[in-house]
Amino acid sequence: MIQSSFVENRSIYFRVLSDDQIWEIKRAAFEVLEKVGCQMLHKGAAKLLKEAGAIVEGDRVKVPQYIVEECIRTAPKGMTIYNRDG
């Protein structure tokens, strides 16, 4: 029998990294941001990060893990994108 208006959703579950590997990558990224930092050419952004607790040395900003985690926590979970016609 043919069923009309029938939709079947299937997805393939594929993981490249284990949870431990993901944790190691995140830990390494936090360490780089905190110890090495990044070049921040926008003075306003550097000022905001300094006020939040980051260490600013010239144009290099070292960002502690708690600042990054707070930014991730408060970032929007998604957004709607519209075309030119709305």
Biotite code that builds the C-alpha atoms (Angstrom):
import biotite.structure as struc

atoms = struc.array([
    struc.Atom([0.000, 0.000, 0.000], chain_id="A", res_id=1, res_name="MET", atom_name="CA", element="C"),
    struc.Atom([1.296, 3.492, -0.829], chain_id="A", res_id=2, res_name="ILE", atom_name="CA", element="C"),
    struc.Atom([1.006, 6.062, 1.919], chain_id="A", res_id=3, res_name="GLN", atom_name="CA", element="C"),
    struc.Atom([0.659, 9.660, 0.874], chain_id="A", res_id=4, res_name="SER", atom_name="CA", element="C"),
    struc.Atom([1.952, 12.511, 3.035], chain_id="A", res_id=5, res_name="SER", atom_name="CA", element="C"),
    struc.Atom([4.278, 10.106, 4.807], chain_id="A", res_id=6, res_name="PHE", atom_name="CA", element="C"),
    struc.Atom([7.634, 11.423, 5.952], chain_id="A", res_id=7, res_name="VAL", atom_name="CA", element="C"),
    struc.Atom([10.284, 9.343, 7.609], chain_id="A", res_id=8, res_name="GLU", atom_name="CA", element="C"),
    struc.Atom([13.157, 11.093, 9.332], chain_id="A", res_id=9, res_name="ASN", atom_name="CA", element="C"),
    struc.Atom([16.377, 9.174, 9.556], chain_id="A", res_id=10, res_name="ARG", atom_name="CA", element="C"),
    struc.Atom([19.808, 10.381, 10.448], chain_id="A", res_id=11, res_name="SER", atom_name="CA", element="C"),
    struc.Atom([23.150, 8.706, 10.655], chain_id="A", res_id=12, res_name="ILE", atom_name="CA", element="C"),
    struc.Atom([24.976, 9.147, 13.933], chain_id="A", res_id=13, res_name="TYR", atom_name="CA", element="C"),
    struc.Atom([28.673, 9.611, 13.285], chain_id="A", res_id=14, res_name="PHE", atom_name="CA", element="C"),
    struc.Atom([31.270, 10.701, 15.816], chain_id="A", res_id=15, res_name="ARG", atom_name="CA", element="C"),
    struc.Atom([34.834, 11.515, 14.957], chain_id="A", res_id=16, res_name="VAL", atom_name="CA", element="C"),
    struc.Atom([35.995, 12.449, 18.463], chain_id="A", res_id=17, res_name="LEU", atom_name="CA", element="C"),
    struc.Atom([35.287, 10.888, 21.827], chain_id="A", res_id=18, res_name="SER", atom_name="CA", element="C"),
    struc.Atom([34.057, 12.960, 24.770], chain_id="A", res_id=19, res_name="ASP", atom_name="CA", element="C"),
    struc.Atom([37.553, 12.820, 26.279], chain_id="A", res_id=20, res_name="ASP", atom_name="CA", element="C"),
    struc.Atom([39.126, 14.095, 23.051], chain_id="A", res_id=21, res_name="GLN", atom_name="CA", element="C"),
    struc.Atom([36.623, 16.959, 22.869], chain_id="A", res_id=22, res_name="ILE", atom_name="CA", element="C"),
    struc.Atom([37.396, 17.861, 26.487], chain_id="A", res_id=23, res_name="TRP", atom_name="CA", element="C"),
    struc.Atom([41.155, 17.871, 25.739], chain_id="A", res_id=24, res_name="GLU", atom_name="CA", element="C"),
    struc.Atom([40.685, 20.209, 22.761], chain_id="A", res_id=25, res_name="ILE", atom_name="CA", element="C"),
    struc.Atom([38.531, 22.608, 24.805], chain_id="A", res_id=26, res_name="LYS", atom_name="CA", element="C"),
    struc.Atom([41.051, 22.539, 27.669], chain_id="A", res_id=27, res_name="ARG", atom_name="CA", element="C"),
    struc.Atom([43.915, 23.301, 25.256], chain_id="A", res_id=28, res_name="ALA", atom_name="CA", element="C"),
    struc.Atom([41.956, 26.183, 23.676], chain_id="A", res_id=29, res_name="ALA", atom_name="CA", element="C"),
    struc.Atom([41.235, 27.689, 27.105], chain_id="A", res_id=30, res_name="PHE", atom_name="CA", element="C"),
    struc.Atom([44.912, 27.350, 28.015], chain_id="A", res_id=31, res_name="GLU", atom_name="CA", element="C"),
    struc.Atom([46.063, 29.112, 24.831], chain_id="A", res_id=32, res_name="VAL", atom_name="CA", element="C"),
    struc.Atom([43.635, 31.994, 25.370], chain_id="A", res_id=33, res_name="LEU", atom_name="CA", element="C"),
    struc.Atom([44.694, 32.345, 28.996], chain_id="A", res_id=34, res_name="GLU", atom_name="CA", element="C"),
    struc.Atom([48.479, 31.949, 28.671], chain_id="A", res_id=35, res_name="LYS", atom_name="CA", element="C"),
    struc.Atom([49.309, 33.104, 25.135], chain_id="A", res_id=36, res_name="VAL", atom_name="CA", element="C"),
    struc.Atom([46.282, 35.268, 24.418], chain_id="A", res_id=37, res_name="GLY", atom_name="CA", element="C"),
    struc.Atom([45.385, 36.795, 21.098], chain_id="A", res_id=38, res_name="CYS", atom_name="CA", element="C"),
    struc.Atom([46.138, 39.988, 19.231], chain_id="A", res_id=39, res_name="GLN", atom_name="CA", element="C"),
    struc.Atom([43.311, 42.476, 19.705], chain_id="A", res_id=40, res_name="MET", atom_name="CA", element="C"),
    struc.Atom([43.523, 45.429, 17.321], chain_id="A", res_id=41, res_name="LEU", atom_name="CA", element="C"),
    struc.Atom([40.149, 46.878, 18.287], chain_id="A", res_id=42, res_name="HIS", atom_name="CA", element="C"),
    struc.Atom([40.805, 49.136, 21.288], chain_id="A", res_id=43, res_name="LYS", atom_name="CA", element="C"),
    struc.Atom([37.152, 49.162, 22.350], chain_id="A", res_id=44, res_name="GLY", atom_name="CA", element="C"),
    struc.Atom([37.017, 45.366, 22.471], chain_id="A", res_id=45, res_name="ALA", atom_name="CA", element="C"),
    struc.Atom([40.286, 45.238, 24.423], chain_id="A", res_id=46, res_name="ALA", atom_name="CA", element="C"),
    struc.Atom([38.885, 47.748, 26.910], chain_id="A", res_id=47, res_name="LYS", atom_name="CA", element="C"),
    struc.Atom([35.708, 45.683, 27.408], chain_id="A", res_id=48, res_name="LEU", atom_name="CA", element="C"),
    struc.Atom([37.742, 42.517, 27.950], chain_id="A", res_id=49, res_name="LEU", atom_name="CA", element="C"),
    struc.Atom([40.006, 44.307, 30.436], chain_id="A", res_id=50, res_name="LYS", atom_name="CA", element="C"),
    struc.Atom([36.964, 45.509, 32.375], chain_id="A", res_id=51, res_name="GLU", atom_name="CA", element="C"),
    struc.Atom([35.709, 41.911, 32.426], chain_id="A", res_id=52, res_name="ALA", atom_name="CA", element="C"),
    struc.Atom([38.998, 40.693, 33.931], chain_id="A", res_id=53, res_name="GLY", atom_name="CA", element="C"),
    struc.Atom([41.261, 39.906, 30.989], chain_id="A", res_id=54, res_name="ALA", atom_name="CA", element="C"),
    struc.Atom([44.934, 40.884, 31.015], chain_id="A", res_id=55, res_name="ILE", atom_name="CA", element="C"),
    struc.Atom([45.799, 43.461, 28.341], chain_id="A", res_id=56, res_name="VAL", atom_name="CA", element="C"),
    struc.Atom([49.475, 43.895, 27.389], chain_id="A", res_id=57, res_name="GLU", atom_name="CA", element="C"),
    struc.Atom([49.719, 46.277, 24.439], chain_id="A", res_id=58, res_name="GLY", atom_name="CA", element="C"),
    struc.Atom([47.643, 44.717, 21.676], chain_id="A", res_id=59, res_name="ASP", atom_name="CA", element="C"),
    struc.Atom([47.777, 41.232, 23.246], chain_id="A", res_id=60, res_name="ARG", atom_name="CA", element="C"),
    struc.Atom([44.833, 40.144, 25.382], chain_id="A", res_id=61, res_name="VAL", atom_name="CA", element="C"),
    struc.Atom([44.940, 37.101, 27.652], chain_id="A", res_id=62, res_name="LYS", atom_name="CA", element="C"),
    struc.Atom([41.430, 35.890, 28.369], chain_id="A", res_id=63, res_name="VAL", atom_name="CA", element="C"),
    struc.Atom([40.727, 33.702, 31.436], chain_id="A", res_id=64, res_name="PRO", atom_name="CA", element="C"),
    struc.Atom([38.512, 30.652, 31.067], chain_id="A", res_id=65, res_name="GLN", atom_name="CA", element="C"),
    struc.Atom([35.667, 32.090, 33.157], chain_id="A", res_id=66, res_name="TYR", atom_name="CA", element="C"),
    struc.Atom([35.219, 34.986, 30.698], chain_id="A", res_id=67, res_name="ILE", atom_name="CA", element="C"),
    struc.Atom([35.054, 32.649, 27.699], chain_id="A", res_id=68, res_name="VAL", atom_name="CA", element="C"),
    struc.Atom([32.582, 30.348, 29.459], chain_id="A", res_id=69, res_name="GLU", atom_name="CA", element="C"),
    struc.Atom([30.360, 33.302, 30.415], chain_id="A", res_id=70, res_name="GLU", atom_name="CA", element="C"),
    struc.Atom([30.372, 34.544, 26.817], chain_id="A", res_id=71, res_name="CYS", atom_name="CA", element="C"),
    struc.Atom([29.392, 31.090, 25.562], chain_id="A", res_id=72, res_name="ILE", atom_name="CA", element="C"),
    struc.Atom([26.694, 30.771, 28.230], chain_id="A", res_id=73, res_name="ARG", atom_name="CA", element="C"),
    struc.Atom([25.108, 34.117, 27.369], chain_id="A", res_id=74, res_name="THR", atom_name="CA", element="C"),
    struc.Atom([25.407, 33.879, 23.565], chain_id="A", res_id=75, res_name="ALA", atom_name="CA", element="C"),
    struc.Atom([22.143, 33.375, 21.651], chain_id="A", res_id=76, res_name="PRO", atom_name="CA", element="C"),
    struc.Atom([21.332, 29.724, 20.993], chain_id="A", res_id=77, res_name="LYS", atom_name="CA", element="C"),
    struc.Atom([20.294, 30.483, 17.428], chain_id="A", res_id=78, res_name="GLY", atom_name="CA", element="C"),
    struc.Atom([19.191, 33.173, 15.035], chain_id="A", res_id=79, res_name="MET", atom_name="CA", element="C"),
    struc.Atom([16.779, 33.649, 12.164], chain_id="A", res_id=80, res_name="THR", atom_name="CA", element="C"),
    struc.Atom([18.236, 34.632, 8.820], chain_id="A", res_id=81, res_name="ILE", atom_name="CA", element="C"),
    struc.Atom([16.040, 36.429, 6.306], chain_id="A", res_id=82, res_name="TYR", atom_name="CA", element="C"),
    struc.Atom([16.485, 37.061, 2.604], chain_id="A", res_id=83, res_name="ASN", atom_name="CA", element="C"),
    struc.Atom([15.995, 40.452, 0.950], chain_id="A", res_id=84, res_name="ARG", atom_name="CA", element="C"),
    struc.Atom([12.254, 39.891, 0.737], chain_id="A", res_id=85, res_name="ASP", atom_name="CA", element="C"),
    struc.Atom([11.921, 39.200, 4.449], chain_id="A", res_id=86, res_name="GLY", atom_name="CA", element="C"),
])
